[in-house]
Amino acid sequence: MITSTSNQGLKRIGNLLAKKKERDLEGVYVCEGRKMFFEILRQEPELLERIYIAESAYEALSTEEQVELAAVSFELVLDSVFDKVANTVTPQGFLAVVKRKNYTLEQFLPTSDGKMRLILLETLQDPGNLGTILRTAEAAGMDGILLSSDSVDVYNPKVVRSTMGAINRVPILYVEDLHGAMRELQSRGMKLFAAALDGSIEYQTADYGESYGILIGNEANGLKPETADAADVRVRIPMEGQVESLNAAVACAIICYRARYS
């Protein structure tokens, strides 16, 4: 059992939680929480690189769950030590280093039957927004998310927690050249819709078709003018009262659901 925060494995956890550079260098992220941990354990155990479980959390497991854990290697951690390492206010007793899934742009291009539904994010900065958008993407049947390289890190602990496991189920790719990726998607028959306050048509009247991409911009500034111009259609969400704009994640959800179930 680990009884000190000076343990090298726990120090590594601390670095991975705090530093994007370390996460990128190792190609991993940290999973916290019972639900997400067991989901990975049961569906993709090969992604689990290291596992740390608080003593009391292990003792509270059912016999069946302890049997499941017996199939993998894990380390028990003294509760007081675990609480100091965890990134949450009320730790659930499970920490794991998880290998990232790697994708290429080719995997996001429309398939032979012409179907692909994507969300494209430009310079999104809020971890909570990204986490919500990931969950929305899964719920609305989207096939993946492309992000400009200057967007918030999807492996930020706050984002990982807020995705409720969707981070492992929705393909994600950062691209250095968002406009280049857009052109590639369009060349394969994908229609791109830019969410913009000055959109030419209301979102509910657009014909999205079977293969489409929804472009969502920065929380404060929206999409860059050149990015919105490069889309096929600008769509706007009508608003009453004195509200000038909606939260990026909310706007994304409204348009995605309309596109998917129109």
N, C-alpha and C positions, 0 to 999 in steps of 0.2 A: 504493500500500500504506500502511496505517495503521501508524505507527511510534511513536506516543506515546499514553499513557493520557489525555492532555489533549484528545484528539479529542472533539468534541461528541457524536457518535453513540455512542461508547463510554461517555461520561459519562451519557448518557440510559439506556443499558443498565444501568449501575450503579444508577441511581435506581429503575428499574423492578424490578430484582431485590430491592432493599432496602425499597421503600416501597409498601404496599398502596394508599395514597392516590393515588400517581402512576399505578399500574396502573388503578385505577378511573376516574380522571380521563380517561385516554387510551383506555380500553376495549380494552386490549391485555394481553398477558403475554409472558414470555420463554421460549422453547423452547431447551433445551440438549441436545446430543447428536446423533450422526449418524443413528441409526435413526429417531427421532421427526422430525427435520428432513426426511429424504428421504420419509417417509410423507406429510407435509403437502405437500411439493413435488410429489409425484406425484399426489396425490388432490385437494388443494384449494389450489393455488398462489396463488389470489387472497387467501388469508388471510395470506400472508407480506408483511409491510410493509417490513422491513429485514433484511438477511442479512449476517452477519460470519463469515468462515472463516479459521482459522489457516493460515499459509503451508504448514506441513508437512502439515496435513490435506488441503489442496487437492492438493498434489503426490502424495499417496498415493491419490487417487481413480483409478478406472479411466477409460479414454478415454470410455466410454459415460456415466459419471457426470458427467464434465466437460462433455459435450455437453448433458446434462440441465440443468446449471447455466447454460449459455450462454443459456437461454431466459428467465432472470430476472436482475435486477440484484443484484450482491453486492459486498462489499468484502473484500479480503484484509487480514489483520492479522498483524503480526510475532508469532511464537510467544511470545516473552517478554512482550509486551504483552497478548496474548490471555489468557495464564495469570493475569495480575493482575486481569483483568476477570471471568473466569468464576467461577461460584458453586460449582463442584465442585472436589474435591481433585485429581482427575486429569481435566482437561478433554479432551473428544474433538475439539475444534477447530471446533465449530459452534454459533453463537448466532443466534437470529432473533427479531425482534419479530413477534408473531402477533396478528392481530385476533381478538377474542372472537366467539363465536356468541351471538346474543341470542334468548331465548325468552320466551314469555308463558305464564301459567297455562293458558290455553285449549288450548295444545298438549300439556298433560299430562292433560287430561280424557279419560275413556274414549271410544273412537271409536264409530261407528254400530253396529259389530258387538259392542260391549260389552267389548272387550279393551284393557287397559292394565295394565302391571305396573310399580310404582314403589317406590322406597326413599325414605322420609321421615326426615330426620335432624334431631334437636333438640339444639342447643347442643354439637355435636361439636367437640372442641378439638384433637385430635392430628392433625398433617399426615399422618403415616404411616397412621393409621387411615382417613382420608378417601381417600388414594391407593389403599389396598387395597380399600376399598368400591367405588370407581369401577371398578377392574379386575374385581371380583366382579360388579358390575352388568352389565358387558358379557358376561362369561363365562356368567352365569346367565340371559341373555336378558331382562334388565330393560329397560324402555323409557325410564327417566329417573330423576333424583334431584332431590328438593326438599329444601332446607335452610333452617332458621330463620336469620334474618339475623345472629344472634349466633354462628353456627358459624365454624369456621376457614375462612380464605380458600382457595378451591380453586385460585387462581392463585398461591399461595405457591410459590416455586421448589421446595421439598421435595415438595409435593403433586404439582406438574406432573411432576417426574422419576419419582415413585413410581407414577404412573398408566400409565407405559409407552405413552403415546399415547391411552389411553382417554378422556382429557379432551376430545379432539376428536371422539370417536365416541359418547359418551353425553350426551344432553341434560341440562343442569344449570340449576336456577333457585333463586335465593335469594328467600324470601318474608318480608315484614315481619310478616304475620299467619298463622302456621302453622295455628292453629285454624280460621281462616276458610277457608284452602285445603283443610283436611281436610273441612269441611262441604260445600264445593263439590264435592269429589271424591265424597263420599258421596251427594250429591244426584243425581249422574250414575250411580249404581249401583256405585261402587267400595266394596269391603269393606276396612276397615283393621284390621290386626293389630298390636297393641302388644307388643313384646318386653319382658316384665316378670318379675322374680323371683317375684312373687306371681301369675303368670298363672293363669287359671282352668283352662286345658287345656294338655297337652303339645303342642309345636309340630307333631309328626308326626301328630297325630290331627285337626288342624284341616282344614276344607274351604275351601280358598283360592279355588276357582273360577277364572274366566277373567280377572277384573279385580280386582286387589288392591294394597294398599299395605302395606309392612312398615315399621313405626315403630321406629327405634333412637335411644336417648337418649345423654346425656352419659356419658363414660367413667367418671367417679367416682360420679355420682348417678343415672344412668339417665334415664328419661323423667320429666318432671314429672307429679305425680299427676293434675292436670287434663287433661293430654294423653293419658295412658293411659286415663283415664275416658271421653274423647271417642272412643276407638277402638271398633270393633264387637266385637272379641275380644282378650282378653289371652292371650298364649301364653308358655309357659316352656320352657326347655331343661333337661331333667333332668340332674343332676350327681351323681357319686359322690365319695367321699372327703371332704376338708374344703374343697374349692374352693367359694367363695361366688358367684363370677360369672366370666363369660368376657370376653375382650377384645371391644370393640364390633364390630370388623371381623370377628372370628371368629363371633360370634353372628349377625351379619348374613348371613354366607355360609351358615351352617347352615340358617337359615330360608328364605333365598332359593332355595337349591337344592331344598329339600323342597317349597316352594310351586310351583316351576317344573316339577318332575318327579314330582309326586305322582300 
